[in-house]
Amino acid sequence: MTDVDVLRMAVFTDRPEGGNPAGVVLDAGALSEAEMLAIAADVGYSETAFVTGRAADGEVTLRFFSPHAEVPFCGHATLGTAVALAARASGDELYTFSTRAGLIRIRTRRTDGGLVEASFTSVEPVVSELDPVVLDRLLALLTVDGRSVESSDLADDYPPRISNAGNPHPVVVFSDAEVFDSLTFDPEAMRALMDEQRWTGTVTLLLPAEDGFAARNPFPVGRITEDPATGSAAASTGAYLRELGVLELPARVTIHQGEHVGRPGVLTVDIPLVGGITVSGTAVELPSAG
């Protein structure tokens, strides 16, 4: 495999030390699946995005690999790719990305501060029941002060669900900030449950906040155990809230994620009456790894 230029982007942040890092390869048309997986494993981020083709009409084919396997969709790597492309153009661009999850349309704009902000609209989401037995198994993996989390720790108004706006995410909402902040889990056991249930997205844990939600997203893969900022989870959260009918639509909520792993980020979620969920944020290119 020849040398491949891998960009490293920090997404859902305006500074390199925040948000969620993503690898981006803008010219991956000649790479095999095995090579893309090897590159993603070497980069070590939760996902790396690969531009594998560009059609005459401008449609961009995009694939995503974690260090573990290919995933259908990755929100933060989608934004990172769009920002990387737009930064090399005018900054104000409109892209259509063809992904394994479906077509994703994404708009970029250059902010007054000179950053590039991107907004993607997810595929049509699907929200379904979370098997109570599986929920109990998930809660048993989450511990606080030496005990497993119980259903009494969860928010009564937000029943657990599976929400899929590109990847399936179990969504669990907590009622107590101290419990939420103190949560720990065994990465290997969590990974095993996620693989068994085919949860290609993160496990999405939420806590209501004044302007939206705080989020934690277990995602044990490679050197990662908890994702700092998760675009597909943010879209799935928007779909989940719409399904529950807890908001007056259209609505905008803010998700704060990454504080628990030292990389704070902000995701803006716009929830329309129907259709895909729009997730927005800025991204910055990290210095070359050399």
Secondary structure, 3 states (H helix, E strand, C coil): CCCCCCEEEEECCCCCCCCEEEEEECCCCCCCHHHHHHHHHHHCCCCEEEEEEECCCCCEEEEEECCCCEECCCHHHHHHHHHHHHHCCCCCEEEEEEECCEEEEEEEEECCCCCEEEEEECCCCEEEECCHHHHHHHHHHEEECCEECCHHHECCCCCCEEEECCCEEEEEEECCHHHHHHCEECHHHHHHHHHHHCCCCCCEEEEEECCEEEEEEEEEECCEEEECCCHHHHHHHHHHHHHHCCCCCCEEEEEEECHHHCCCEEEEEEECCCCCCEEEEEEEECCCCC
